[in-house]
Amino acid sequence: TVTVTTAYPYQAATQLNAAGYVVAQRKASVASKATGRLEWLGVAEGSKVKEGEVIARLENRDMQAQVDQAAASVTSARVELKDARRALERARDLERQKYVSAAALDSAQARFDKAGAGVGVALANQRAAQVGVDQTLIRAPFDGVVLTKTANVGDVITPFSSATESKGAVVTMADMETLEVEADVSEVNLGKIGIGQPCEIQLDAFPDKRMRGVVSRTVPTIDRAKATVLVKVRFVERDPAVLPEMSAKVAFLDKEVGASERQPLIAVHENALAIRDGQSVLFLVVDGKVRMIPVQLGPKINDLVALIVEPSVLKAGDKVVASPPENLRDGDRVKTGLKQ
């Protein structure tokens, strides 16, 4: 016997098949530049975030106090500058009236210049203190979805250390718009692959679904151990059900196929067909007997032949006689042998 199966017309245009995985081309382990205890975490697995959105925060009261201190220093420096400006103006008036020496005017000018520089230093210190606070705010580097959460509130985050019980990244996130299939193709078949080549993608998670793809690029090096090259296939249409690390199979086609060629058809190996009274038939095995089923033939798909038949009469998974002999007739009792 042989098994009735489903086939896709595009399989006739398939040059080669390869297996791989769905991978996000834009993915990041998000951490802070600062070291500290995680005080607040605003996301969980599956959360959608926008670029620049604050997703977590480290304890920063000490750094915020430094910002307040720096702000007070800026105020003090500005007051000093204002006083130095008034002193300089008075010294200029008195010098014009010859009541003070030129040296006194130079001294007032120097005090004013020093006060102005002091304001600049205070402002720089304030910006530095604010940067320290900003580094305790963990922001999303791009629009995406949180894949995993690797830290909890209370954990110590030390991105540049391997201290015991400390955490590096807080979450791992990916841009779902950059999902592609990475497939290993034998180097002997590299000549059959071209940029922009149409593909059909089947995910193990959705065996009955076929998705359109196109070759976006190939990694310009060969894996010496496996003698393969990594080919990246982009999804033509984004499907929210597709997730990173899903297993996938890719059929590389020699031409673009239409929507009708991407629909599954009932098919059977061509050696299961027989002719009775000028009609193509199959012999379906049911409870040790054969039932002759007339079928209308569709397109040939490699070594399979598509069948135009009602699903209630014949469906995928049914067993039919392989290479039926000329004397086999409807209703004959048979003994099932090895399956092919």
C-alpha angles and dihedrals in degrees: 000000000000127000125247107235143175121259136180123227090227088068088079088062094047115120097183142341130227137179128226147131138270109253132181109232090202110052133142142184100223119215139149126258090224127072120234149104117301106246103172135017117187103183140061136190109305096021114144114224136185127227110275094015114141106242100168141007135209124215104278108164092117091051092045088054088054089053090052090048091050091049090053089051090053090053091049092048092051091051089051090049092051091051092047090051092054091047091051092051091051091048091052092051092048093046091053088053090047092240094123133034126252088249090062090052090050090051091052090047091051091050090051092049091048091050091050091052089048090058090052091051092048092050091049090051090050091052091048091051090049090051088056090054092046090053089061089059110083111210132189109257093210143354109290151107128281109244103180137006112220101176138042134206108286096032118125111241114212108164095178098042140066096213117158115271091005125125130223109193123030098203139357116226138177139198103241091200089070098056113138136165115248109204130181112229122189111251090235088065095047091104090063092060124083135171110264093021113151118245140181117224125205120188119207088224091060106031094171095051125086122195129196118242141171131207106255100179146326126235105248097231138069124236099235094199095054100024089229138125123220112241120191118212120195123213111243091206123032114235116193090210091067112098133185118272095023113147113247142183120211127203112200109212131204092217142018112269128212128237092262091056090056095060118100119249132195106252141172137191110276094237090066092067122097135178121236119175091342093307127114109239142174127210109227115203111225123167095336095313133092124236117200112227121190111221137187113227122235129187122323113248109194104294092344128086121212116230129213102212138129113269089229089062101042131008140172112285096035117129120233131181115269116224094355112212121241093250095054111116138180112284097019115147114239139183113227115236132186117331118237 
